[in-house]
Amino acid sequence: MEESAFNTLAEAELARIESALDASGADVDIEPKPGGVLEIEFENGSKMIINRHTAAREIWVAARSGGFHFRPQDGAWLNTRDGVELWAMLAKLVSEQAGETVGLARPA
């Protein structure tokens, strides 16, 4: 995949993530940073970083429980280790870090 196509795809996904987190009701502060980075701060002071990694053509998630890499495949972003879909993993990670169930669904 060409770099520009990847960046467009990843930026759109990051925007969807930001929008879904805003709408989720979770008590988080989201700060978009230059270069395709979302910094999410939770009420308990912990942070999660979600960013595009252009060289690897992946979206990376750094959470309290670890780091995860997702590649675009067949219209979804799949974890490079176990094939778990990005949105399923985000719902789990955000819920764990927030200390409450947070429902996240990929907006259309």
C-alpha positions as CSV (number, residue, x, y, z in Angstrom):
1,M,0.0,0.0,0.0
2,E,1.3,3.4,-0.9
3,E,2.3,5.7,2.0
4,S,-0.3,8.4,1.1
5,A,-3.1,5.8,0.8
6,F,-2.1,4.3,4.2
7,N,-2.0,7.7,5.8
8,T,-5.5,8.6,4.5
9,L,-6.9,5.3,5.7
10,A,-5.2,5.5,9.1
11,E,-6.2,9.2,9.7
12,A,-9.8,8.3,8.9
13,E,-9.7,5.4,11.4
14,L,-8.1,7.6,14.1
15,A,-10.9,10.2,13.6
16,R,-13.5,7.5,14.0
17,I,-11.8,6.3,17.2
18,E,-11.8,9.9,18.6
19,S,-15.4,10.4,17.7
20,A,-16.5,7.0,19.2
21,L,-14.6,7.8,22.4
22,D,-16.2,11.2,22.6
23,A,-19.7,9.6,22.2
24,S,-18.9,6.7,24.6
25,G,-19.6,8.5,27.8
26,A,-16.2,7.4,29.2
27,D,-14.5,9.9,31.5
28,V,-11.5,10.5,29.2
29,D,-9.7,13.5,27.8
30,I,-8.6,13.0,24.2
31,E,-5.9,15.1,22.7
32,P,-5.0,14.8,19.0
33,K,-1.3,15.4,18.4
34,P,0.4,16.1,15.1
35,G,1.5,13.2,13.0
36,G,-1.5,11.0,13.6
37,V,-1.4,10.5,17.3
38,L,-4.3,10.4,19.8
39,E,-3.3,10.8,23.5
40,I,-6.1,9.6,25.8
41,E,-5.9,10.4,29.5
42,F,-8.2,8.5,31.9
43,E,-9.7,9.8,35.2
44,N,-7.2,7.7,37.1
45,G,-4.3,9.5,35.5
46,S,-3.2,6.7,33.2
47,K,-2.8,7.3,29.5
48,M,-3.3,5.4,26.2
49,I,-1.6,6.4,23.0
50,I,-3.0,5.4,19.6
51,N,-1.0,6.4,16.6
52,R,-0.3,5.5,13.0
53,H,3.0,4.0,12.2
54,T,3.5,4.8,8.5
55,A,6.8,2.9,8.0
56,A,5.1,-0.4,9.2
57,R,1.7,0.6,7.7
58,E,0.1,-0.1,11.1
59,I,-1.9,1.6,13.8
60,W,-0.2,1.1,17.2
61,V,-1.9,1.2,20.5
62,A,0.1,1.6,23.7
63,A,-2.1,0.8,26.8
64,R,-1.4,0.1,30.4
65,S,-1.6,-3.6,29.6
66,G,0.8,-3.6,26.7
67,G,1.5,-2.6,23.1
68,F,-0.6,-3.7,20.1
69,H,-0.1,-3.4,16.3
70,F,-2.9,-3.5,13.8
71,R,-2.7,-3.8,10.0
72,P,-5.4,-3.1,7.5
73,Q,-6.8,-6.3,6.0
74,D,-10.1,-6.9,4.2
75,G,-11.7,-3.7,5.4
76,A,-10.7,-4.2,9.1
77,W,-7.6,-3.4,11.2
78,L,-6.3,-6.7,12.7
79,N,-3.9,-7.3,15.5
80,T,-0.6,-8.7,14.0
81,R,-0.3,-11.2,16.9
82,D,-3.7,-12.8,17.2
83,G,-5.9,-11.3,14.5
84,V,-8.3,-9.6,17.0
85,E,-10.1,-6.7,15.4
86,L,-9.0,-3.2,16.5
87,W,-12.4,-2.1,17.7
88,A,-12.9,-5.2,19.8
89,M,-9.5,-4.7,21.4
90,L,-10.1,-1.0,22.0
91,A,-13.3,-1.7,23.8
92,K,-11.5,-4.2,26.1
93,L,-8.5,-2.0,26.6
94,V,-10.4,1.2,27.3
95,S,-12.8,-0.6,29.7
96,E,-9.8,-2.1,31.6
97,Q,-8.0,1.2,31.9
98,A,-11.2,3.2,32.7
99,G,-12.2,0.7,35.3
100,E,-15.7,0.5,33.9
101,T,-17.4,-1.1,30.8
102,V,-17.1,1.2,27.8
103,G,-18.9,0.3,24.7
104,L,-17.1,1.2,21.5
105,A,-18.4,0.5,18.1
106,R,-16.9,1.6,14.8
107,P,-19.0,4.4,13.4
108,A,-20.1,4.0,9.8
